[in-house]
Amino acid sequence: MEGKWMSSQSQSTNFHLLAKIKEFTRSIVTDLSNGQSPVILIHRFRNHCTSPNSNCFCGFNLPCGKDVLTLCRESHVHRIDVMLRVLLIVQKLLQENRHCSKRDIYYMHPSVFSDQSVVDHAINDICVLMQCSRHNLNVVSAGKGYSMRLYSILEKAICFMGWIRFFEGKRLFDCISSPNKVHPIPVHVEEVKDIISVAHYILVVEKESVFERLANDQFCSANHCIVITGRGYPDIPTRRFLRLLVEDLHLPAYCLVDCDPYGFDILTTYRFGSMQMAYDTKHLRVPEIQWLGAYPSDAERYFIPKQCLLSLTAEDKRKLEAMLLRCYLQRDVPQWRLELKMMLEKGVKFEIEALSVHALSFLSMSYLPSKIQGKMII
């Protein structure tokens, strides 16, 4: 666990959350004292559905139903038990102004929690109950997010570079003097302030290997931009940091992912949020982000040889068919859906690195500049 400097805004948030937790636990104790089973209402949210019409309310931060938990039902007892145990840990974190990872919480009661996903579910339940975001609970992602905050192993924390300068609390991030130097994403995004940038745009790349290629090619120096990588599916700090930059700097944001079902899913996570955290979509999505590539149509446009194309697996096809049904594709980004449909029809996929068949620096010297300058972005 880790303690940190706290701003007045964070202190106020902690105070209100602790008051809510106290009120919630008091109501449970009162019900039990009166010989009654407490009734806990937890709203359900979703960021998409498969409705063929475009009149749904997915992604508007409106609940689509609710779970009614009670001790009278045996199937609810364990869920309530886990939630209260996690809530007790959160209460202590807030009282002591400390942070811990989801993995830390799991190991506090491994025999009760049984699996990390059980803890994750409980944290989401608490966020919905308390009407807050996960970072308000002083809980950070296991692994990369937490280790980055310690700044102990910078080489494993490659996350952003470019023409930007800001403070996270009292720590200065001055990237403008060396725009190709990599820095860890700030975990406590609510403490980021005094942002200054002379960048022309923000580029989000799916993979760390692509990020490293751009760093080696001095891409930021040549193109006056900010480059961010979520290293696959982005964690919460990465998504919050990107949203903050887009809102504060009013810069266009582009996303570069592999031309495969998982790359496309990562792209939609940035723009529309994830189903798991649909309750907090309004704070995590970046609706302004545009898809730069790689598109299925890029295979012909950039003369990618057949030897570099991979056949879609049965699992890939199932995932594509399911994604094509998502309501927001038809409603908000029909061109994305057309490209996705093309991928399924052609039955092939390819990695961003396939562009290196032309030259090692083809991505940074030709592909990206042609896309951005030619406005070949959807």
LINTAGI-V573669 format. One record per pair of residues at least 12 apart in sequence whose C-alpha atoms are under 10 Angstrom apart, sorted by the first residue. I is the first residue (numbers start at 0). J is the second residue. D is the distance in whole Angstrom. If there is no record, write none. Layout:
BEGIN
{{I;J;D} {I;J;D}}
END
This chain:
BEGIN
{{0;92;9} {0;97;6} {0;98;6} {0;99;5} {0;100;8} {0;103;8} {0;138;10} {0;145;10} {1;92;9} {1;96;9} {1;97;5} {1;98;5} {1;99;6} {1;100;10} {1;137;10} {1;145;10} {1;148;9} {1;149;9} {2;92;9} {2;95;8} {2;96;6} {2;97;4} {2;98;6} {2;99;9} {2;137;10} {3;95;10} {3;96;7} {3;97;7} {3;98;8} {3;168;9} {3;187;10} {4;96;8} {4;97;10} {4;168;7} {4;169;8} {4;190;10} {5;96;8} {5;97;10} {5;168;8} {5;190;9} {6;168;8} {6;189;9} {6;190;8} {8;189;9} {8;190;9} {9;93;10} {9;96;10} {9;135;8} {9;189;8} {9;190;9} {10;93;9} {10;96;9} {12;93;10} {12;131;9} {12;135;7} {12;136;10} {13;90;9} {13;92;10} {13;93;6} {13;94;8} {13;96;8} {13;135;7} {13;136;8} {13;137;9} {14;93;8} {14;94;9} {15;129;10} {16;89;10} {16;90;9} {16;93;8} {16;129;7} {16;130;9} {16;131;8} {16;135;8} {16;136;8} {17;89;9} {17;90;7} {17;91;9} {17;93;7} {17;94;8} {17;129;10} {17;136;10} {18;90;10} {19;128;9} {19;129;7} {19;130;10} {20;86;8} {20;87;9} {20;89;9} {20;90;7} {20;125;9} {20;128;9} {20;129;8} {21;90;9} {23;39;9} {23;128;9} {23;129;9} {24;83;9} {24;86;9} {24;87;10} {26;38;10} {27;39;9} {35;69;10} {35;70;9} {35;71;9} {36;68;10} {36;69;6} {36;70;6} {36;71;7} {36;72;10} {37;68;8} {37;69;6} {37;70;7} {37;71;9} {38;67;7} {38;68;6} {38;69;5} {38;70;8} {38;71;9} {39;65;10} {39;66;8} {39;67;6} {39;68;5} {39;69;7} {39;70;10} {39;79;9} {39;128;9} {40;65;7} {40;66;6} {40;67;5} {40;68;6} {40;69;9} {40;124;10} {40;127;10} {40;128;8} {41;62;10} {41;64;9} {41;65;5} {41;66;5} {41;67;7} {41;68;8} {41;123;10} {41;124;7} {41;125;9} {41;126;10} {41;127;7} {41;128;6} {41;129;10} {42;61;9} {42;62;6} {42;63;7} {42;64;6} {42;65;4} {42;66;6} {42;67;9} {42;124;9} {42;127;7} {42;128;8} {42;278;9} {43;61;9} {43;62;5} {43;63;6} {43;64;5} {43;65;5} {43;66;7} {43;124;9} {43;127;8} {43;277;9} {43;278;7} {44;57;8} {44;58;8} {44;59;9} {44;60;7} {44;61;7} {44;62;5} {44;63;5} {44;64;7} {44;65;9} {44;127;9} {44;274;8} {44;275;9} {44;276;8} {44;277;5} {44;278;5} {44;279;9} {44;280;9} {45;57;6} {45;58;7} {45;59;9} {45;60;8} {45;61;8} {45;62;8} {45;63;7} {45;64;10} {45;272;10} {45;273;8} {45;274;6} {45;275;8} {45;276;8} {45;277;5} {45;278;7} {45;279;10} {45;280;9} {46;58;4} {46;59;8} {46;60;8} {46;61;10} {46;63;10} {46;268;10} {46;271;7} {46;272;7} {46;273;7} {46;274;6} {46;275;9} {46;276;9} {46;277;5} {46;278;8} {46;279;10} {46;280;7} {46;325;9} {46;326;9} {46;327;9} {47;59;10} {47;271;9} {47;272;9} {47;273;9} {47;274;7} {47;277;9} {47;322;10} {47;324;9} {47;325;6} {47;326;6} {47;327;6} {47;328;9} {48;274;10} {48;324;8} {48;325;6} {48;326;6} {48;327;8} {49;321;9} {49;322;9} {49;323;9} {49;324;5} {49;325;5} {49;326;6} {49;327;9} {50;324;8} {50;325;8} {50;326;6} {50;327;10} {51;324;8} {51;325;9} {51;326;7} {51;329;9} {51;330;10} {52;326;8} {52;329;9} {52;330;9} {53;326;7} {53;327;8} {53;328;10} {53;329;8} {53;330;6} {53;331;9} {54;326;9} {54;330;9} {55;326;8} {55;327;9} {55;330;10} {56;326;10} {57;271;10} {57;277;9} {57;326;8} {57;327;8} {58;271;7} {58;272;8} {58;273;10} {58;274;10} {58;277;7} {58;278;9} {58;279;10} {58;280;7} {58;281;8} {58;284;9} {58;327;9} {59;277;10} {59;278;10} {59;280;8} {59;281;8} {60;277;8} {60;278;6} {60;279;7} {60;280;7} {60;281;7} {60;282;10} {61;277;10} {61;278;8} {62;277;9} {62;278;8} {77;111;9} {77;112;9} {78;112;10} {78;117;8} {78;118;10} {78;120;9} {78;121;7} {78;124;10} {79;121;9} {79;124;10} {80;111;9} {80;112;9} {80;121;10} {81;108;9} {81;111;7} {81;112;7} {81;117;8} {81;118;7} {81;120;9} {81;121;7} {81;122;10} {82;112;10} {82;117;9} {82;118;8} {82;119;10} {82;120;9} {82;121;5} {82;122;7} {82;123;9} {82;124;7} {82;125;7} {83;121;9} {83;125;9} {84;104;9} {84;107;10} {84;108;9} {84;111;9} {84;112;10} {84;118;10} {84;121;9} {85;101;10} {85;104;7} {85;105;9} {85;107;9} {85;108;9} {85;112;10} {85;118;7} {85;119;10} {85;121;7} {85;122;7} {85;125;9} {86;121;8} {86;122;8} {86;124;10} {86;125;7} {86;136;9} {88;104;8} {88;107;9} {88;136;10} {88;138;10} {89;104;9} {89;122;9} {89;125;9} {89;135;10} {89;136;6} {89;137;7} {89;138;8} {90;136;8} {90;137;9} {91;137;10} {92;136;8} {92;137;7} {92;138;8} {93;135;9} {93;136;7} {93;137;7} {93;138;10} {96;137;8} {97;136;10} {97;137;7} {97;138;9} {98;134;9} {98;136;8} {98;137;5} {98;138;6} {98;139;7} {98;145;9} {99;136;10} {99;137;7} {99;138;5} {99;139;6} {99;140;9} {99;141;9} {99;145;8} {100;137;9} {100;138;5} {100;139;5} {100;140;5} {100;141;5} {100;142;8} {100;144;9} {100;145;6} {100;146;9} {101;115;8} {101;116;10} {101;118;7} {101;119;7} {101;122;9} {101;138;6} {101;139;6} {101;140;6} {101;141;5} {101;142;9} {101;145;9} {102;115;7} {102;118;9} {102;119;9} {102;138;10} {102;139;9} {102;140;8} {102;141;5} {102;142;8} {102;145;10} {103;138;9} {103;139;10} {103;140;10} {103;141;8} {104;118;7} {104;119;10} {104;138;9} {104;141;10} {105;117;9} {105;118;6} {105;119;9} {115;141;10} {119;140;10} {119;275;9} {120;275;9} {120;276;10} {122;136;9} {122;138;9} {123;275;8} {123;276;7} {123;277;10} {123;278;8} {123;279;9} {124;278;10} {126;276;10} {126;278;8} {126;279;9} {127;276;10} {127;278;7} {127;279;9} {130;278;9} {130;279;9} {131;278;9} {131;279;8} {132;235;10} {132;276;9} {132;278;9} {132;279;6} {132;280;10} {132;282;8} {132;283;10} {133;235;9} {133;276;9} {133;279;9} {134;186;9} {134;187;8} {134;188;9} {134;189;9} {134;235;8} {134;236;9} {135;187;10} {135;189;10} {137;187;9} {139;186;8} {139;187;9} {139;234;9} {139;235;8} {139;236;8} {140;186;9} {140;234;7} {140;235;8} {140;236;9} {141;234;10} {143;155;8} {143;156;7} {143;157;10} {143;183;10} {143;184;10} {143;186;10} {143;230;10} {143;234;9} {144;156;9} {144;183;9} {144;184;8} {144;185;9} {144;186;6} {144;187;10} {144;234;7} {144;235;8} {144;236;7} {144;237;9} {145;186;7} {145;236;10} {146;183;10} {146;186;10} {147;182;9} {147;183;6} {147;184;7} {147;185;8} {147;186;7} {148;183;8} {148;184;8} {148;185;7} {148;186;6} {148;187;8} {149;183;10} {149;186;10} {150;182;9} {150;183;7} {150;185;10} {152;183;10} {153;181;8} {153;182;7} {153;183;7} {154;181;8} {154;182;9} {154;183;9} {155;182;10} {155;183;9} {155;207;10} {156;181;8} {156;182;7} {156;183;5} {156;184;8} {156;207;10} {156;230;10} {157;180;9} {157;181;6} {157;182;6} {157;183;6} {157;184;8} {157;207;7} {157;210;8} {157;211;8} {157;227;9} {157;228;8} {157;229;9} {157;230;9} {158;181;7} {158;182;6} {158;183;5} {158;184;6} {158;185;9} {158;203;10} {158;204;10} {158;207;8} {158;210;8} {158;211;10} {158;226;8} {158;227;6} {158;228;5} {158;229;7} {158;230;8} {158;237;8} {159;174;9} {159;178;10} {159;179;9} {159;180;8} {159;181;6} {159;182;6} {159;183;7} {159;184;7} {159;185;10} {159;202;10} {159;203;9} {159;204;10} {159;210;9} {159;214;10} {159;225;7} {159;226;5} {159;227;4} {159;228;6} {159;229;9} {159;237;9} {160;174;7} {160;175;9} {160;177;9} {160;178;6} {160;179;6} {160;180;6} {160;181;5} {160;182;6} {160;183;9} {160;184;10} {160;210;9} {160;213;10} {160;214;8} {160;218;10} {160;219;7} {160;224;9} {160;225;6} {160;226;5} {160;227;7} {160;228;9} {161;173;10} {161;174;6} {161;175;7} {161;176;9} {161;177;8} {161;178;4} {161;179;6} {161;180;8} {161;181;8} {161;182;9} {161;196;9} {161;197;9} {161;198;7} {161;200;10} {161;201;9} {161;202;10} {161;214;10} {161;217;10} {161;218;9} {161;219;5} {161;220;8} {161;222;9} {161;223;7} {161;224;6} {161;225;4} {161;226;6} {161;227;9} {162;174;6} {162;175;5} {162;176;8} {162;177;8} {162;178;5} {162;179;9} {162;195;8} {162;196;6} {162;197;6} {162;198;5} {162;199;9} {162;200;10} {162;201;10} {162;219;7} {162;220;8} {162;222;10} {162;223;6} {162;224;6} {162;225;6} {162;226;9} {163;175;5} {163;176;9} {163;177;10} {163;178;8} {163;194;7} {163;195;6} {163;196;4} {163;197;7} {163;198;7} {163;223;10} {163;224;9} {163;225;7} {163;244;10} {164;176;9} {164;178;10} {164;192;10} {164;193;8} {164;194;6} {164;195;5} {164;196;6} {164;197;9} {165;191;7} {165;192;6} {165;193;5} {165;194;4} {165;195;6} {165;196;9} {166;185;9} {166;188;10} {166;190;8} {166;191;5} {166;192;5} {166;193;6} {166;194;7} {166;195;10} {167;185;7} {167;186;9} {167;187;7} {167;188;7} {167;189;8} {167;190;5} {167;191;4} {167;192;6} {167;193;9} {167;194;10} {168;185;10} {168;187;8} {168;188;9} {168;189;9} {168;190;5} {168;191;6} {168;192;8} {169;190;9} {169;191;9} {169;192;10} {170;185;10} {170;190;10} {170;191;9} {171;191;10} {171;192;10} {171;193;10} {172;185;9} {172;191;10} {172;194;10} {173;195;9} {174;196;9} {174;225;10} {175;195;9} {175;196;8} {175;197;8} {175;198;9} {175;220;10} {175;223;10} {177;219;9} {177;220;8} {178;214;9} {178;217;8} {178;218;9} {178;219;6} {178;220;6} {178;221;10} {178;223;8} {178;224;9} {178;225;8} {178;226;10} {179;211;10} {179;213;9} {179;214;6} {179;215;8} {179;216;9} {179;217;6} {179;218;7} {179;219;6} {179;220;7} {179;221;10} {179;225;9} {179;226;9} {180;214;8} {180;215;10} {180;217;9} {180;219;9} {181;210;10} {181;211;9} {181;214;8} {181;226;9} {181;227;10} {182;227;10} {183;227;10} {183;237;10} {184;227;9} {184;228;9} {184;229;9} {184;236;7} {184;237;6} {184;238;10} {184;239;10} {184;240;7} {184;241;10} {185;236;7} {185;237;8} {185;239;10} {185;240;7} {186;234;10} {186;235;8} {186;236;5} {186;237;8} {186;239;9} {186;240;8} {187;236;7} {187;239;9} {187;240;9} {188;235;10} {188;236;7} {188;237;9} {188;238;10} {188;239;7} {188;240;6} {188;241;10} {188;243;8} {189;236;10} {189;239;9} {189;240;9} {189;243;9} {191;240;9} {191;243;9} {192;243;10} {192;247;10} {194;243;10} {194;244;8} {194;247;8} {194;248;8} {195;244;10} {195;247;10} {195;248;8} {196;223;10} {196;224;9} {196;225;9} {196;244;10} {196;248;7} {196;250;10} {197;223;7} {197;224;8} {197;225;9} {197;248;9} {198;219;9} {198;222;8} {198;223;5} {198;224;4} {198;225;6} {198;248;9} {198;250;8} {198;251;10} {199;222;8} {199;223;6} {199;224;5} {199;225;8} {199;248;10} {199;249;10} {199;250;7} {199;251;8} {199;252;10} {200;222;9} {200;223;8} {200;224;5} {200;225;7} {200;226;9} {200;245;9} {200;248;9} {200;249;9} {200;250;5} {200;251;5} {200;252;6} {200;253;8} {200;371;10} {201;223;9} {201;224;6} {201;225;5} {201;226;6} {201;227;8} {201;241;9} {201;244;9} {201;245;8} {201;248;10} {201;250;7} {201;251;6} {201;252;5} {201;253;6} {201;254;9} {201;288;9} {202;219;10} {202;224;7} {202;225;6} {202;226;5} {202;227;6} {202;228;9} {202;241;10} {202;251;9} {202;252;6} {202;253;5} {202;254;6} {202;255;7} {202;288;9} {202;289;10} {202;291;9} {202;367;10} {203;225;8} {203;226;6} {203;227;5} {203;228;6} {203;229;8} {203;241;9} {203;252;7} {203;253;6} {203;254;5} {203;255;6} {203;256;8} {203;266;9} {203;269;9} {203;288;9} {203;289;10} {203;290;10} {203;291;9} {204;226;7} {204;227;6} {204;228;5} {204;229;7} {204;230;8} {204;231;9} {204;253;9} {204;254;6} {204;255;5} {204;256;6} {204;257;9} {204;262;10} {204;265;10} {204;266;9} {204;291;10} {204;292;10} {204;351;10} {205;227;9} {205;228;6} {205;229;6} {205;230;6} {205;231;5} {205;232;8} {205;233;8} {205;254;8} {205;255;6} {205;256;5} {205;257;7} {205;261;10} {205;262;7} {205;263;10} {205;265;7} {205;266;8} {205;351;9} {206;227;10} {206;228;6} {206;229;7} {206;230;5} {206;231;6} {206;232;9} {206;255;9} {206;256;8} {206;257;8} {206;262;9} {206;351;9} {206;352;10} {207;227;9} {207;228;6} {207;229;8} {207;230;5} {207;231;8} {208;228;10} {208;230;9} {208;351;10} {208;352;9} {209;228;9} {209;230;10} {209;255;9} {209;256;9} {209;351;8} {209;352;7} {209;362;9} {209;363;10} {210;226;8} {210;227;8} {210;228;7} {210;229;10} {210;230;9} {211;228;10} {212;352;10} {212;359;9} {212;360;8} {212;362;9} {212;363;8} {213;226;9} {213;360;8} {213;362;8} {213;363;6} {213;364;10} {214;226;9} {214;363;10} {215;360;9} {215;363;10} {216;359;10} {216;360;7} {216;362;10} {216;363;7} {216;364;8} {217;363;9} {218;360;10} {218;362;10} {218;363;6} {218;364;8} {218;367;10} {219;363;10} {221;363;10} {221;364;10} {222;363;10} {222;367;10} {222;368;8} {224;250;10} {224;252;10} {225;244;10} {225;250;10} {225;252;9} {226;252;10} {226;253;10} {226;254;10} {227;240;10} {227;241;8} {227;254;9} {228;254;10} {228;255;10} {229;265;9} {229;269;10} {231;256;9} {231;261;9} {231;262;8} {231;265;7} {231;266;10} {232;261;9} {232;262;9} {232;264;8} {232;265;6} {232;266;9} {232;268;8} {232;269;9} {232;273;10} {233;265;8} {233;266;10} {233;268;8} {233;269;8} {234;283;10} {235;276;10} {235;282;10} {235;283;7} {236;283;9} {237;269;10} {237;283;9} {238;268;9} {238;269;7} {238;270;10} {238;272;9} {238;282;9} {238;283;6} {238;284;7} {238;285;8} {239;269;10} {239;282;7} {239;283;6} {239;284;8} {239;285;9} {240;283;9} {241;269;9} {241;283;9} {241;284;9} {241;285;8} {241;288;10} {242;269;9} {242;270;10} {242;282;8} {242;283;7} {242;284;7} {242;285;6} {242;286;9} {242;287;9} {242;288;9} {243;282;9} {243;283;9} {243;285;9} {245;285;8} {245;286;10} {245;287;8} {245;288;9} {246;285;9} {246;287;9} {249;287;10} {250;287;9} {250;288;10} {251;287;7} {251;288;7} {251;289;8} {252;285;9} {252;286;10} {252;287;7} {252;288;5} {252;289;6} {252;290;9} {252;291;9} {253;266;10} {253;287;9} {253;288;6} {253;289;5} {253;290;6} {253;291;6} {253;292;9} {253;371;9} {253;376;8} {253;377;9} {254;266;7} {254;267;10} {254;269;9} {254;270;10} {254;288;7} {254;289;6} {254;290;5} {254;291;5} {254;292;7} {254;293;9} {254;376;9} {255;289;9} {255;290;7} {255;291;6} {255;292;5} {255;293;6} {255;294;9} {255;351;8} {255;367;9} {256;290;8} {256;291;8} {256;292;6} {256;293;6} {256;294;9} {256;350;8} {256;351;7} {257;292;8} {257;293;6} {257;294;8} {257;295;10} {257;348;8} {257;349;7} {257;350;5} {257;351;5} {257;352;8} {257;353;10} {258;292;7} {258;293;5} {258;294;6} {258;295;6} {258;296;10} {258;297;9} {258;298;9} {258;308;10} {258;338;10} {258;339;9} {258;342;8} {258;347;9} {258;348;6} {258;349;5} {258;350;6} {258;351;7} {259;293;9} {259;294;9} {259;295;9} {259;309;9} {259;311;8} {259;315;8} {259;319;9} {259;339;9} {259;342;8} {259;343;10} {259;347;8} {259;348;5} {259;349;6} {259;350;8} {259;351;10} {260;311;9} {260;314;9} {260;315;6} {260;316;8} {260;317;10} {260;318;7} {260;319;6} {260;320;10} {260;322;8} {260;339;8} {260;342;9} {260;343;9} {260;348;8} {261;315;8} {261;318;8} {261;319;9} {262;292;10} {262;293;9} {262;350;9} {262;351;10} {263;290;9} {263;292;9} {263;293;9} {263;294;9} {263;319;9} {263;322;9} {263;335;9} {263;339;8} {264;318;9} {264;319;9} {264;322;8} {266;288;9} {266;289;9} {266;290;7} {266;292;10} {267;284;9} {267;285;10} {267;286;10} {267;288;10} {267;290;9} {267;322;10} {267;327;9} {267;328;9} {267;335;10} {268;280;10} {268;283;9} {268;284;7} {268;285;9} {269;283;8} {269;284;6} {269;285;6} {269;286;8} {269;287;10} {269;288;8} {269;289;10} {270;283;9} {270;284;5} {270;285;5} {270;286;5} {270;287;7} {270;288;6} {270;289;8} {270;290;9} {271;283;8} {271;284;5} {271;285;7} {271;286;7} {271;287;10} {271;288;10} {271;327;8} {271;328;10} {271;331;10} {272;284;5} {272;285;8} {272;286;9} {286;331;10} {288;377;9} {289;332;10} {289;335;10} {289;376;7} {289;377;6} {290;332;10} {290;335;8} {290;375;9} {290;376;6} {290;377;5} {291;367;8} {291;370;7} {291;371;8} {291;374;9} {291;375;7} {291;376;5} {291;377;7} {292;351;8} {292;366;10} {292;367;9} {292;370;8} {292;375;9} {292;376;8} {292;377;9} {293;348;10} {293;349;8} {293;350;8} {293;351;7} {293;354;10} {293;366;10} {294;335;9} {294;338;7} {294;339;8} {294;341;9} {294;342;8} {294;348;9} {294;349;9} {294;351;10} {294;376;10} {294;377;10} {295;337;10} {295;338;6} {295;339;8} {295;340;9} {295;341;7} {295;342;6} {295;343;9} {295;345;8} {295;346;10} {295;347;8} {295;348;7} {295;349;8} {296;338;7} {296;339;10} {296;341;8} {296;342;8} {296;345;10} {297;349;10} {297;354;10} {297;366;10} {298;347;10} {298;348;9} {298;349;8} {298;353;9} {298;354;9} {301;354;8} {301;357;9} {301;365;10} {301;366;8} {302;354;9} {302;356;10} {302;357;9} {303;349;9} {303;353;7} {303;354;7} {303;355;9} {303;356;8} {303;357;8} {304;353;9} {304;354;10} {304;356;8} {304;357;10} {305;347;10} {305;349;10} {306;353;10} {307;347;10} {307;348;9} {307;349;7} {307;350;8} {307;352;9} {307;353;6} {307;354;9} {307;356;8} {308;346;10} {308;347;6} {308;348;6} {308;349;5} {308;350;8} {308;353;8} {309;346;8} {309;347;5} {309;348;5} {309;349;6} {309;350;9} {310;345;9} {310;346;6} {310;347;4} {310;348;6} {310;349;9} {311;342;9} {311;343;8} {311;345;9} {311;346;5} {311;347;5} {311;348;6} {311;349;10} {312;346;9} {312;347;9} {312;348;10} {315;343;9} {315;346;9} {315;347;10} {315;348;9} {316;342;9} {316;343;7} {316;344;10} {316;346;8} {316;347;10} {317;343;10} {318;343;10} {319;339;7} {319;340;8} {319;342;8} {319;343;7} {320;339;9} {320;340;8} {320;343;8} {322;336;9} {322;339;9} {322;340;10} {323;335;10} {323;336;6} {323;337;9} {323;339;7} {323;340;7} {323;343;10} {324;336;9} {332;377;8} {333;377;10} {334;377;7} {335;377;7} {354;366;8}}
END
